[in-house]
Amino acid sequence: MAGYRYQLGHLSYQFKDLAQLMAKASPLRSGDQLAGVAAATAEERVVAQMALAELPLSTFLNETVIPYEQDEVTRLIIDTHDSEAFAPVASLTVGELRNWLLLESTDATVLQDVCLGLTPEMVAAVSKIMRNQDLILVARKCEVITAFRNTIGVPGHFSTRLQPNHPTDDLNGIAASIFDGLMYGSGDAVIGINPATDNVAQTIKLLNMLDELINQYDIPTQSCVLTHVTNTIEAIERGAPVDLVFQSIGGTEVTNSSFGVSLAILQEAREAALSLKRGTVGDNVMYFETGQGSALSANGHHGVDQQTCEARAYGLARVLDPLLINTVVGFIGPEYLFDGKQIIRAGLEDHFCGKLLGLPMGCDICYTNHAQADQNDMDNLLTLLASAHCQFIMGIPGSDDIMLNYQTTSFHDALYIRQLFGARPAPEFDAWLKQQKIFTDSGNQLLADKLPGRFASALPYNGGKP
């Protein structure tokens, strides 16, 4: 009989295919219930997890959750699979992979060697049978280092994206938020603006502003305007100073089509950005954002659960060698992740899956105001992710994005994590903060007597000239 059968005592459970088995094994979340793919009961979920644990990893190379002929992400995953890297775990089941990952002997070097042999569906499967502490421990062992004008992911360092959004793209408002963030040591991952007006002209205007500020103060960081990738390609053609190319991506071809992108477009954008040669210490030029539920909201999930779709998005990102990728974990809303518990679990899953696939993972630890979550839930996820060596978070004034209207992490939250874990900003950025007398040589403590008026000459913003 086709599918997967599992016998539990006198009860027999049947799962029609791999996608259904994966979906039924997923920890409870509202998005899978909305899609009609979630386990009907806790018992069915546990049985699916037991059946999944016994599944050989080789199954994922012989059966796809979305047909090869129908989906370019599936084709990419299968066609780029590294059988040599897979060899050390090729004989294992999903459950045995979990045990292998948790061995002390499975260290950062071993995980780096095997990552190209693991498919997104394999890592999604093993995450479904892992406790939160398992996800944290394994992700902590994974080391992924990327670079552009500074180096992200070095052990002992913790970075932030400075997100100075403004509801009208007012340059003075954006500049004020940037300098506010710099005073707290934020912005080493990227200074990235979500434009309120999303077109090529506005993109170029914001890119020029960011470039002027970075050059004037010799800040070892990179900038990004989070516009559509085709706008960035056109901005490059017009001579704009593009550091990083941004795009939201999903785990299926239909999802990416709803975003107006394809693998070919993303590859074109990467080549365009590389041609500018703007990096000083590295050439990772892509920045991706993802989120559980995007495939369902685009009606492009093909009956696959939202966490597996999310992991497949990482499979797409991996071939494009990004500087940064982050899951915007609670942004889509309670329809997909209902409450703080579901958001925390999803954030840990996403971070684990991305790191295990060899990606430089960050997280926008966030929630919308109609979700059953609050800032204490975000504190919990923030602390757990930092213990798992998450590479960066968002830094926003007061945790409240006044343009996108959602709650995320603040400049102060990064200081909390750096103090709690003894972590520093990216090495080059850390040296700049010390040179500017913003941070001390011995720690992250702000030099309060040096702060007033330090960048006062830049405000009001007048084209980058003091």
Sequence and secondary structure as in RCSB ss.txt:
>XXXX:A:sequence
MAGYRYQLGHLSYQFKDLAQLMAKASPLRSGDQLAGVAAATAEERVVAQMALAELPLSTFLNETVIPYEQDEVTR
LIIDTHDSEAFAPVASLTVGELRNWLLLESTDATVLQDVCLGLTPEMVAAVSKIMRNQDLILVARKCEVITAFRN
TIGVPGHFSTRLQPNHPTDDLNGIAASIFDGLMYGSGDAVIGINPATDNVAQTIKLLNMLDELINQYDIPTQSCV
LTHVTNTIEAIERGAPVDLVFQSIGGTEVTNSSFGVSLAILQEAREAALSLKRGTVGDNVMYFETGQGSALSANG
HHGVDQQTCEARAYGLARVLDPLLINTVVGFIGPEYLFDGKQIIRAGLEDHFCGKLLGLPMGCDICYTNHAQADQ
NDMDNLLTLLASAHCQFIMGIPGSDDIMLNYQTTSFHDALYIRQLFGARPAPEFDAWLKQQKIFTDSGNQLLADK
LPGRFASALPYNGGKP
>XXXX:A:secstr
  SEEEEETTEEEEE SHHHHHHHHS   HHHHHHT S SSHHHHHHHHHHHHTSBTTHHHH  SS GGG HHHH
HHHHT  HHHHGGGTT BHHHHHHHHHSTTS HHHHHHHGGG  HHHHHHHHHT  HHHHHHHHHH    EESSS
EE  TTB EEEE    TT  HHHHHHHHHHHHHTT  SSEEEE  SS SHHHHHHHHHHHHHHHHHTT    EEE
   HHHHHHHHHTT     EEEE  SSHHHHHHTT  HHHHHHHHHHHHHH   SS    EEEEE TTHHHHTT 
 TT  HHHHHHHHHHHHHTT  SEEEEETTSS TTTS BHHHHHHHHHHHHHHHHHTT  EEEE  B TTSB  H
HHHHHHHHHHHHTT  EEEEBGGGEETTTTEE  BHHHHHHHHHHHT BS HHHHHHHHHTTSB SSSS B GGG
 TTTTGGG S  SS  
